[in-house]
Amino acid sequence: MKKFFLATVVCLLAAFNMQAQEGKWGIGLNLGYGTEVSKAFLGGRVLYDINDQFDVVGSFNRYFKEHELKYWDINADFHWNAIRQDQFEFYPLVGLSYLHGKAGKWDEGWFGVNLGVGIMFNLNSHWVIGAEAKGQIMSDSQFVPMVSAMYRF
């Protein structure tokens, strides 16, 4: 619980820090699935547009619990907006990940690297929906497809 609280505080501080800077930033929700964990997740994300070509995205995802088994992950991804139009952005991504699992006395965490692609559709000047597919490369690697909805400021 302490780690969950710490991760939430870090994400919120990053969001408030980004608000004070110039440039576009956004906050939203993720819904996805982890193939190695074999569970769906719900999470939050914070995006900061460095410029038109590059974004930094932080996310925290909590996997749906099954009995005592609990998982969560935290990610920091770098997007290169290879194709950026008024209606959509297509990007490859690279990043870092930490996946944590716990059940009873078993408590383990894995660090990894994220590699994938994504697309975001601009519904209007503020609302964005997107889809992402990435691999979390670690000792027990997994494929993570995800959809998201975000509000950009």
C-alpha positions in Angstrom: 0.0 0.0 0.0 2.9 2.3 0.7 4.3 1.8 -2.7 0.9 2.4 -4.3 0.6 5.7 -2.4 4.2 6.7 -3.3 3.6 6.0 -7.0 0.3 8.0 -6.9 2.1 11.0 -5.2 4.9 10.9 -7.8 2.4 11.0 -10.7 0.4 13.8 -9.2 3.6 15.9 -8.5 4.7 15.4 -12.1 1.3 16.5 -13.3 1.4 19.7 -11.2 5.0 20.4 -12.2 4.1 20.0 -15.9 1.1 22.4 -15.5 3.5 25.2 -14.4 5.6 24.8 -17.6 4.7 26.1 -21.1 3.5 23.6 -23.6 0.7 21.2 -23.9 0.1 18.5 -21.3 -2.7 16.0 -20.7 -4.1 13.7 -18.2 -6.2 10.6 -18.9 -7.2 7.0 -18.3 -5.8 3.7 -19.6 -7.7 0.4 -20.1 -5.6 -2.6 -21.2 -4.4 -6.2 -20.8 -1.1 -7.8 -19.7 -0.5 -11.2 -21.4 2.0 -12.6 -18.8 -0.1 -11.4 -15.9 -3.2 -12.6 -17.8 -5.3 -9.7 -16.4 -6.9 -6.5 -17.5 -5.9 -3.2 -15.9 -7.2 0.3 -15.4 -4.8 3.2 -14.9 -4.0 6.8 -15.2 -1.5 8.6 -17.5 0.1 12.0 -17.7 1.5 13.4 -21.0 3.7 16.3 -21.7 4.4 17.6 -25.2 8.1 18.5 -25.3 7.5 19.9 -28.8 5.6 18.8 -31.9 7.8 15.8 -32.5 8.3 14.4 -28.9 6.1 13.5 -25.9 6.9 12.1 -22.5 4.2 9.9 -20.9 4.1 8.6 -17.3 1.5 6.0 -16.3 0.4 3.9 -13.4 -1.8 0.8 -14.0 -3.5 -1.4 -11.4 -4.4 -4.9 -12.7 -7.7 -6.3 -11.6 -7.3 -8.5 -8.6 -7.9 -12.2 -8.5 -8.3 -13.7 -5.0 -5.1 -12.6 -3.2 -3.0 -12.0 -6.4 -2.4 -8.3 -7.0 -0.3 -6.6 -9.8 0.5 -3.0 -10.7 3.0 -1.3 -13.0 4.5 2.1 -13.5 5.8 3.3 -16.9 7.8 6.2 -18.2 7.6 6.3 -22.0 9.1 8.6 -24.7 7.0 9.0 -27.9 8.5 10.2 -31.2 5.5 11.5 -33.2 6.7 10.2 -36.6 3.4 11.2 -38.3 1.6 14.2 -36.8 -1.5 15.5 -38.5 -4.4 17.7 -37.2 -6.6 14.6 -36.7 -4.0 12.0 -35.5 -0.5 11.2 -34.3 1.3 7.9 -35.0 4.4 7.2 -32.8 6.9 4.5 -31.9 7.7 4.5 -28.2 10.5 3.4 -25.9 10.5 3.6 -22.1 11.1 2.0 -18.7 8.7 -0.1 -16.7 8.4 -1.6 -13.3 5.9 -4.4 -12.7 5.0 -5.5 -9.2 3.2 -8.6 -8.0 2.0 -9.8 -4.6 0.1 -12.7 -3.2 0.2 -13.7 0.5 3.9 -13.8 1.4 5.1 -13.7 -2.2 6.1 -10.2 -3.2 8.2 -9.6 -6.3 9.0 -6.8 -8.7 10.6 -6.6 -12.2 12.3 -3.8 -14.1 12.0 -3.7 -17.8 12.1 -1.8 -21.1 9.0 -0.8 -23.1 9.1 -1.0 -26.9 6.0 -0.4 -29.0 3.8 1.8 -31.2 0.7 3.9 -30.7 -1.8 6.2 -32.4 -3.8 9.1 -30.9 -6.9 10.6 -32.5 -7.7 14.2 -31.8 -11.5 14.4 -31.3 -11.2 18.2 -30.9 -8.6 20.6 -29.5 -8.8 19.0 -26.0 -10.1 15.5 -26.1 -7.9 12.6 -27.5 -8.5 8.8 -27.7 -5.7 6.4 -28.5 -4.5 2.9 -28.8 -1.1 1.5 -28.0 0.6 -1.9 -28.3 3.9 -2.4 -26.5 6.1 -5.1 -25.1 7.4 -4.9 -21.6 10.7 -6.7 -21.9 11.8 -8.1 -18.6 12.5 -11.6 -17.2 8.8 -12.5 -17.7 8.1 -10.3 -20.7 4.6 -9.5 -21.7 2.6 -7.9 -24.5 0.4 -5.0 -23.4 -2.4 -3.7 -25.7 -4.1 -0.7 -24.4 -6.7 2.0 -25.2 -6.8 5.5 -23.6 -8.8 8.6 -23.3 -7.1 11.9 -22.4 -7.9 15.6 -21.9 -5.2 17.9 -23.1 -4.6 21.4 -21.6 
